């Protein structure tokens, strides 16, 4: 019979292996890695251990290396087990004796003794992690000086952001839910608790959406019955926003399964949209639209505070592949806008190749983003573009990293 807590550590080890050695996301790996775990708390613990190990991996590895005579191989199993042990102790406040009892059984023979020795040495030294995570070297090199400011927002998982169907009720729902509103139509809550149990869920009052992710759709304003194409629309937060703002929405995505979930959310909120399952590189509309919103597929490095696996999975090859696809999608999207209509482009990526470089290649007339369209303390760039990053609004829980630009046809 397994020691209580051991299945969660075993699952966390599988999750690290899936991310670091097979390039899977934590979400993709979660189902298989957590097979055999009974109960939500153990699954949540496994995901938390893996996520914190990835969030702080550079610093955890520095601690491990400081306590070994010979360096451990980067892909050594004992290194991953030690990362989980240290994450449990330093990030989840698990007592050292419980860490040892639940993690060492993952190893046999010499590595078990080695892990015990390294962990004991570090606990006796009462080591601490830095105030903020250190970015992996390849990420720090890509992001440069800006990466130091971004790392400030990576220390803890983000709060829960809700987008309201009716922006006029922001103050009411912030009070009801015990949160704060950073702009009309938004409520921010502390993490924790089942989303389905929050007041207003069953009534379709709100949906979960990071504040930064809500900004691209906001930039199109009130629909007043006009037509809009939401390209690459799943999981659907922006489609919900546009429909709630009075647009006639056509939501296109290549995944029928994700569109099914979007249909469920539209039904819960009491909104409607035309859902189209198609490849945006092959599909052609019957007529142009008053507006097109392209939230393009990307590396998602801007979501690193909630998905720390992107700090370790994404390479220059991934960035180049996404940039090529984004350029193709932008070229098509620009041709589907009526004269005088608007095009909004967005990616949840920190990489200039996916953001600024793409915007420079668009031949439409720039429609600069204004400061009064954004949350307080968030400013557009000199070009009229928007760049958010995890270090922004750190006093209230931060933002995901996004790039957004807008044009007129």
Buried (B, 14 or more C-beta within 10 A) or exposed (E): EEEEBBBBBBBBBBBBBBBBEEBBBBEBBBEEBBEEBEEEEBBEBBBBBBBBBBBBBBBBBBBBEEBBEEEBEEEBBBBBBBBBBBBBBBBEEBEBEBBBBBBBBBBEEEBBEBBBEBBEBBBEEEBEBEEBBBBBEEBBEBBEEEBBBBBBBBBBBBBBBBBBBEBEBBEBBBEBBEBBBBBEBBBBBEEEEEEEEBEBBEEBBBBBBBBBBBBBBBBBBEBEEBBBBBBBBBBBBBBBBBBBBBBBBBBBBBBEEBBEEBBEBBEBBEBEBEBBBEEBEEBEBEEBBBBBBBBBBBBBBBBBBBBBBBBBBBEEEBBEEBBEBBBEBBEBBBBBBBEEBBBBBBBBBBBBBBBBBBBEEBEBEBBBBEEEBBBEEBEBBEBBBBBBBBBBBBEBBBBBBBBBBBBEB
